[in-house]
Amino acid sequence: MTPEFVTSYFLEAIKTALMLAAPMLAVGLAVGVLVSMFQAATQINEMTLVFVPKILGVALALLVFFPWMLKVITEFMRHNIVNIAMYLH
């Protein structure tokens, strides 16, 4: 294993992890901004008000994006398993 191989392998792993996390993070950010705008407009300063909509939004995003996420992680692992002999040399 060369340093370039290890670097490219971990770069691919990090890129895959970011792709898997991005939909839920984006939905959580969008819901958080919307709830904070609602709080600013109504002057409701309840700290716990944002948690329930965020949890529901992230859960809904997980349900919507789960087939795509499963495809991405399956393809990543399939590539790893197919090339395991190359990785060991």
KEVEX-828090 format. One record per residue (C-alpha): residue number from 1; x, y negated, z negated; residue in one letter. Coordinates in Angstrom, 2 decimals. Example, Ala and Ser with C-alpha at 12.3 -4.5 7.8 and 13.67 -1.06 7.14 Angstrom:
BEGIN
SITE     n        px        py        pz   res
SITE     1     12.30      4.50     -7.80     a
SITE     2     13.67      1.06     -7.14     s
//
This chain:
BEGIN
SITE     n        px        py        pz   res
SITE     1      0.00      0.00      0.00     m
SITE     2      1.37     -3.31      1.04     t
SITE     3      0.64     -6.56     -0.75     p
SITE     4     -1.20     -7.78      2.35     e
SITE     5     -3.49     -4.74      2.26     f
SITE     6     -4.29     -5.22     -1.43     v
SITE     7     -4.96     -8.91     -0.88     t
SITE     8     -7.26     -8.27      2.08     s
SITE     9     -9.05     -5.45      0.24     y
SITE    10     -9.80     -7.59     -2.80     f
SITE    11    -10.76    -10.53     -0.59     l
SITE    12    -13.31     -8.30      1.13     e
SITE    13    -14.59     -7.06     -2.24     a
SITE    14    -14.98    -10.60     -3.57     i
SITE    15    -16.70    -11.70     -0.36     k
SITE    16    -19.14     -8.79     -0.68     t
SITE    17    -19.84     -9.63     -4.33     a
SITE    18    -20.50    -13.28     -3.45     l
SITE    19    -22.83    -12.26     -0.61     m
SITE    20    -24.76    -10.04     -3.01     l
SITE    21    -25.06    -12.72     -5.69     a
SITE    22    -25.75    -15.71     -3.45     a
SITE    23    -29.52    -15.26     -2.88     p
SITE    24    -30.32    -15.03     -6.59     m
SITE    25    -28.00    -17.91     -7.46     l
SITE    26    -29.51    -20.12     -4.75     a
SITE    27    -33.06    -19.39     -5.89     v
SITE    28    -32.10    -20.01     -9.52     g
SITE    29    -30.53    -23.34     -8.53     l
SITE    30    -33.55    -24.40     -6.47     a
SITE    31    -36.04    -23.48     -9.19     v
SITE    32    -33.90    -25.25    -11.79     g
SITE    33    -33.81    -28.44     -9.74     v
SITE    34    -37.57    -28.33     -9.12     l
SITE    35    -38.34    -27.78    -12.80     v
SITE    36    -35.96    -30.55    -13.84     s
SITE    37    -37.63    -32.93    -11.38     m
SITE    38    -41.00    -31.96    -12.89     f
SITE    39    -39.60    -32.56    -16.38     q
SITE    40    -38.23    -35.96    -15.37     a
SITE    41    -41.53    -36.98    -13.77     a
SITE    42    -43.63    -35.93    -16.74     t
SITE    43    -41.04    -36.79    -19.40     q
SITE    44    -41.39    -33.34    -20.93     i
SITE    45    -38.05    -32.59    -22.56     n
SITE    46    -38.58    -28.95    -23.44     e
SITE    47    -35.32    -27.03    -23.11     m
SITE    48    -36.95    -23.61    -22.74     t
SITE    49    -39.38    -24.65    -19.99     l
SITE    50    -36.90    -23.84    -17.23     v
SITE    51    -36.20    -20.23    -18.24     f
SITE    52    -39.48    -18.54    -17.30     v
SITE    53    -39.70    -20.03    -13.77     p
SITE    54    -36.03    -19.21    -13.18     k
SITE    55    -36.47    -15.61    -14.32     i
SITE    56    -39.53    -15.20    -12.12     l
SITE    57    -37.78    -16.82     -9.13     g
SITE    58    -34.67    -14.69     -9.48     v
SITE    59    -36.77    -11.52     -9.89     a
SITE    60    -38.76    -12.40     -6.78     l
SITE    61    -35.54    -13.09     -4.84     a
SITE    62    -34.17     -9.76     -5.99     l
SITE    63    -37.28     -7.98     -4.72     l
SITE    64    -37.16     -9.80     -1.38     v
SITE    65    -33.42     -9.45     -0.76     f
SITE    66    -32.93     -5.96     -2.25     f
SITE    67    -33.09     -4.05      1.09     p
SITE    68    -30.48     -6.36      2.60     w
SITE    69    -28.32     -6.14     -0.53     m
SITE    70    -28.54     -2.35     -0.46     l
SITE    71    -27.46     -2.35      3.19     k
SITE    72    -24.47     -4.60      2.45     v
SITE    73    -23.20     -2.59     -0.52     i
SITE    74    -23.82      0.72      1.25     t
SITE    75    -21.85     -0.44      4.29     e
SITE    76    -19.01     -1.64      2.05     f
SITE    77    -18.85      1.68      0.21     m
SITE    78    -19.19      3.71      3.41     r
SITE    79    -16.22      1.83      4.83     h
SITE    80    -14.23      2.54      1.65     n
SITE    81    -15.05      6.24      1.62     i
SITE    82    -14.31      6.72      5.33     v
SITE    83    -10.92      5.01      4.96     n
SITE    84     -9.88      6.58      1.65     i
SITE    85     -7.13      8.62      3.31     a
SITE    86     -5.62      5.45      4.76     m
SITE    87     -5.80      3.74      1.36     y
SITE    88     -3.82      6.52     -0.32     l
SITE    89     -0.85      6.29      2.06     h
//
